[in-house]
């Protein structure tokens, strides 16, 4: 599978120069892991950390980010009269990264304060352009991974040539402000301190004065390693800590962008969402709190979010699967064993009339509010917005919490007016599908 090879976080431990057979190291790579047994073990290990009840503990961290983002959006310079025009994707990326930083590390990259993501969203998406291209040519990708002797020189040359020929090379933009560098540093520092405490920390423990413990997701992952070191290894721990950002910053950005764009471009949907959201506001006019337990009861708003995800799923390419030994029949055609088959989530969501109806291409939240339970179950089974089966997103509950709270807060505080919505064909779409070029005005709602 070319996609898995191209998106792998680590280079293979070895590459056979004659048949290009790959041997992958035992590390944690939830997107591109080839070993099914290893993947299932990793999912079982981290499962308790990412349950809905556990991630709810970090609701306050998300509240803090949302409040800061709302306050910053209200004072953007040059946007007098309560109206501010922003690049929707950039601001959704700012909020996504800040939420992950607060939940995982109790840390902020400073994006909200500066009002910019430092070009990281655009730069990262260009990386998906390269991965998508190389994933279509698995032989080229494997050759480029050769790491010894003449093969290494050939692989390097071929990789550069192929990227140049297809136009998937790009330079770091001016003013680029990456967040992964400080993430790596902070994760490494925290883990090293936890696994090898300093003498002063040991002295505090002896005096029954435990050193300060952060209440964040990394603390939970560290505790998981300490309780099961032989299974959830040091390597797994470090990888998983960073994976929260690698797997989450773009997927959250894509989801938030599509949800706000779809709701904002349908006035009747936005009005109904606002009316429903207003019913659960808590606190005074200067300190509004959006409790998750109340937010998740907003049936129409949830339906509007789910419908946007259905029409703009995060994964834009076909999800490949290998036909089993006894073969299969698809659409009346016999498919032999070993064949790679697949379907893109959008193809399934929008064009499967038997499941989503003849109006599958329309944005209609009401389709999720029907009383036909059998039909609802069929739509849920075919809905791949969080993956499916054994490949369901492990961070789903954390992502849902962030999406629900961010969307409800922004719709409560602002009326979203679409200023520019590029044609779908003009939006670049790679393995990761993301709406780009959407410009909105955020009109502050009256108290």
Secondary structure by P-SEA (a helix, b strand, c coil): caaaaaaccccccccccccbbbbbcccccccccccaaaaaaaaaaacccccccccccaaaaaaaaaaaaaaaaaccccccccccccaaaaaaaaaaaaaaaaacccccccccccccccaaaaaaaaaaaaaaaaaacaaaaaaaacccaaaaaaaaaaaaaaaaaaccccccccccccaaaaaaaaaaaaaaaaacccaaaaaaaaacccccccccaaaaaaaaaaaccccccaaaaaaaaaaaaaacaaaaaaaaaaaaaaaaacaaaaaaaaaaaaaccccccccccccaaaaaaaaaaaaaaaaaaaacccccccbbbbbcccccccccccccccbbbbbccccccccccccccccccccccccccccaaaaaaaaaaaccccccccccccaaaaaaaaaaaaaaaaaacccccccccccccccccccbbbbccbbbbbbbbcc
